[in-house]
Amino acid sequence: MNRHRSVCVALGAVLVLACASAALAATVTPPPGTPDLAAMALQASDLAPGAAAGQQGYVTPPTGFTAEYQGGFKTALTPDGISYYSISDFVAIAPSAVTVSAFFADETKLFRSKAGHKLLDRAIIAAAGKKTQLKARDIKYGDVGGIGVGQSSFLETIGLSIKRVSVHEDVVLFQQGTVYGFLTMAAKPGSKIPLSDADSLANAIDTHINSVLGSTGSTGPTGTT
């Protein structure tokens, strides 16, 4: 594996793992009555034609949540012509919006705190492998803040730079009632991600969430409809 590919894999994989349930990602069957989370996730129609699906399916949800769905695409192209190494998303539903709010707060703290960055540094460096010679000083974080998705949102930019190789990724976390959304977008080496792409795709997921919940009740079968 060359250095370009290894740093891409490291950044993309670790940020997917940062979504708490991904560490326990095993195919599971959601409880009866669960809204269609697959329909809430990012769809091929949200991307330019030709997007290749990556790992997709229901996974073990975080504590307190009813179900979670992992979506994702590889070698994806957005409608504005930007090419991505990978785009991954998670959609999780809980019985209560309070549960989602607490989880969103914890995840946001991870991405915006120095302690959280140190944890991510260690994970990214380990995933990249010794051959890349990646150091913590090569990893940079940018706190963009909210981007107007759902009821609450947070965007973090992460960049790796090793010698002549640079890789960037955007991470979007957001809450929409009893649903938590998590989106990661890894650019190809040397490319940067326009804010409009993160905003557009996160809002596409939010639109799908509202569409599904609108047909099952304001909070879905897991809560008062």
Secondary structure as GFF3:
##gff-version 3
##sequence-region A 1 225
A	DSSP	alpha_helix	3	17	.	.	.	ID=ss1
A	DSSP	three_ten_helix	20	24	.	.	.	ID=ss2
A	DSSP	alpha_helix	37	40	.	.	.	ID=ss3
A	DSSP	three_ten_helix	44	46	.	.	.	ID=ss4
A	DSSP	beta_strand	52	53	.	.	.	ID=ss5
A	DSSP	beta_strand	57	59	.	.	.	ID=ss6
A	DSSP	beta_strand	67	77	.	.	.	ID=ss7
A	DSSP	beta_strand	83	93	.	.	.	ID=ss8
A	DSSP	alpha_helix	97	112	.	.	.	ID=ss9
A	DSSP	alpha_helix	114	128	.	.	.	ID=ss10
A	DSSP	three_ten_helix	130	132	.	.	.	ID=ss11
A	DSSP	three_ten_helix	136	138	.	.	.	ID=ss12
A	DSSP	beta_strand	139	145	.	.	.	ID=ss13
A	DSSP	beta_strand	152	162	.	.	.	ID=ss14
A	DSSP	beta_strand	165	176	.	.	.	ID=ss15
A	DSSP	beta_strand	179	187	.	.	.	ID=ss16
A	DSSP	alpha_helix	195	216	.	.	.	ID=ss17
###
